[in-house]
Amino acid sequence: MSVPRTDVLVIGGGVIGVAVADAVAARGTPIVLLAGLLAPLVEAEGPGPFLELALAGRALFRDVAAALLRDTGIDVGYRETGTLRVAEDEHVAQELRERVAWERERGLDVRWLTTREVASLEPSLRDGLSGALFSADDHQVTSAALTHALARRASARGAIIVEGLGVERLLRVGERVVGVRTSRGEEYRAKHVVLAAGPWSSSLVPRVPVRPVKGQLVHLRSAKPVVGHPIFASEVYLVSKADGRVVVGATEEEVGFDWAPREEATRSLLDRAFQLVPALRDAEIGDAWAGLRPGTPDRLPIIGTRRDSQGLIFATGHFRNGVLLSLITARIVAALAATEPSPVDIAAFSPERFG
């Protein structure tokens, strides 16, 4: 059974998929969609293509968050808080001080905080820290609200969103991808198919090595504010939300497609959180949540096209940076679907790199 042809067909209803749908629909292009933290300096190990992509993504959020609130009435939780990367010993402190040098060379607003300055800025942190790196331009959003708002605006712009429909396989004519066959036996045809299926991407294109990496979070609720900035330390981060929650994350587990929260992981996260901020021991422990991140061998996203899969645009493998990279990935894909050059250099993220 066939359904009407469209210009762009997106596989995947996560934040990347809905961001692509919104960006493409904004151009007036017919499109069908089959359905965090903005801290690039925390995620980037050093200067290079990933840092530049992450910074380009972060720069879009202030204006987009305001526009989404205006267009949809949804507050995506954009807050210009900055982030703290704390040093729990002198070895980590030395590594972070070295980062200050190259981050400043890049023109980024970062500075080193002494032990006393950290205690003044975040008095709930434990005593004895060796300092912290403060990144003033790092911000935060609420991922679920962002996904919801992008989907709502994409729909208002004319995107057709089909929920609860799996994709069985890609349809090809020679080396060109021309559509998909769904789990219901329907065939969707399109000029361009966008693969944004996260950890399931390899089931459709086995040559692209995307695997699930489980990440677990725990929510706490405190009667009074405990930390004012997102705090990153070894094996844990803490992010306070406007509704009083404190998000404690996040594990990394190679356990396939198992996304059930584990008590052991919850306890490990809480132990680290309580060590870092003793006042959190008085907080109410809420729910634990786990999701599957799409990981790649080099921990970089896969964005772009392959010569042996004409008509297919890759937008997957974003690992734990899906929110951060959602808006810039969407603009890249919208440009490629319109046969325009990418707005940023994506050579380092090409699917061709895997052979």
Secondary structure, 3 states (H helix, E strand, C coil): CECCCEEEEEECCCHHHHHHHHHHHHCCCCEEEECCEECHHHHCCCCCHHHHHHHHHHHCHHHHHHHHHHHHCCCCCCECCCEEEECCCHHHHHHHHHHHHHHHHCCCCEEEECHHHHHHHCCCCCCCCCCEEEECCCEECCHHHHHHHHHHHHHHCCCEEECCCCEEEEEEECCEEEEEEECCCCEEEEEEEEECCHHHHHHHCCCCCCEEEEEEEEEEECCCCCCCCCEEECCEEEEECCCCEEEEECCCECCCCCCCCCHHHHHHHHHHHHHHCHHHHHCEEEEEEEEEEEECCCCCCEEECCCCCECEEEEECCCCCHHHHHHHHHHHHHHHHCCCCCCCCCHHHCHHHHC
